[in-house]
Amino acid sequence: MESMTLAASAAALLTPYLVKAAGKAAEKIGEKTVEMMPTAVGRLWQAITAGFSGKPAAEEAVKDLTAKPQDEDNVASFRKELKKALEADARFAGELARLLGDAQRESVQTINNTGSGAVATGGGVAAGQGGIAIGGNVYGNLHPGGSDPKK
């Protein structure tokens, strides 16, 4: 897997867990982060932070990301430092690719829909009660609600 793709995938997978951890344990974010993650995701996080050890810019990126994981600049900085680390160490890249695969399999999410709405995942299209969901291209006129404009 290309280093940029691996870095982006790892950041995307980790960020929701970091947001959750930041909200619950801001005072000890580093310790609490792993506790808030599924096992394989925690191993991925630990491997990344260990791989960043002794690299001031990378350590700062982790610190900033754990403090404010919703800040897109922090995510971008983390992703950049991870990409650099992966490009510099093929063994680290291989280990992270394996851990990322494990974490992605483990972190499959369950979505429960209550009520009459709809849920779209994986690039799907959904419409709630009374709505219209259209995928692909639409040509011509649409008249929602069963109305006929000629009447």
N, C-alpha and C positions, 0 to 999 in steps of 0.2 A: 504494500500500500504506500502511495506517495506520502512524503512527510507532511505536506500541507493538508492533505485529506485526513491523515491520521490525527494531526493536531486539531483540526476543525471538528472532527468527530468526537475526540476526547473532550474538548471544551464544551461542545453542545450536550454531551451526555452528563458531564459533571455539574454544569451550571445550575440546573434545577435543585440538585442536592445541596449545593453551596448556598443558594437562596434560602432553602429551608433551614439549614444549619445556622445561617446568619441571623435569621429571625428568632431562633430559639436559644442561641448561646453566644451572643456577641462578645462576651467577656473572655471566653476561652475557645475561640473559633477553631483554632488548629486542632485541639484535642477533640472537640465535639463533632467536627466535620465527619470523621471516619465513622463515629457512632451513629450518625444520621443516614449513612449510606448502606445499601445492600452489600453483602460480603465482597463480591467481585468488583463492584464499583469502588469500594474502600481500598481494595488491593491496587486498583488502577491509580487512585489518588496517591496512595503511599509510594508507589513506584515513581510517579512523576515528581513528588516533592523530594524523594531521595535523590533522583536524578538531577534535580535543581540545586542540591546542596553544594555550597561553595561557589555558586555563581550568583553574585550580588544582584544583577538585573533580573534574573529568573526568580530568585527568592523574593525580590520586591514585587514582581508580578503576581506571585502566589499570595503575598500579604495583601496587596490591593484587591485581588479577586475575592479572597475570603472576606475582606471587610465590606466590599460593595459588589457582590456578584451580579447585580442587575445593571451595573454601569458598563455599557458596551465598549468603552475605551479600555476598561480593565480586562474584559474578555479578550479583546483584540491583542492587548499586550501579552497576556498569558499565552494565547495561541501563537504569537510571534516567537516568544521565548521557547515554547515547546517545539516549534518547528525547527529552530536553530539547534536545540539539543538533539533532536531526532536525526538531523542531517549530519551532525558531528559524530554520532555513535550508532553504527548499524546494529549492534547488539541490543542497545537500548530501544531502538526502533522496532526490532523484532519482538522483544519482550512486551512492549506497549501494544503492538498489533494483536498479540495473543490475549493480553489482559483486556483490551478493548472489546474483542470478540466475546470473551467470557462475560464482561459487564453488560454488553448489549443484549445478550441472551437472557441474563438474569433480570435485567431491568424492564422487561416487557410490562407495559402498563395496562391495567384494567380500567375501562371507562364504564361507569354506570350512568345511565340516562334515566332520570325520573321525570314523570309528566309526559307531555305530548310533544316535546321538542325532538331534535335530531342531533346526532353527533357525526362529524366527519373527521376521519383520521387518514394519515398517510396520503395526503393530497386529494382526498375524496371530496365530494360535493354533498351537502345536506341542506334540507330546508325544514323548518319547524312546521307545526300545524298551520295549515292554510297557506303555506309558502310554496314557492316554486324553486326546484333545484334543476339547474341545467348544466350539463357537462359538455365540453367540446364547443363547437361553433353553432351559432343560431343565425338563421337567415329569415328574413321576412318579418311580418308583424306578429306580435304576441298580444293576446287579449286575456289577461288573467281574470280569474273569478267567473269564468264561463260567460262573460259578457260578449255580446256580438255587436260590434260597432256599426253594423249596417241597419240595426233596428232602431 
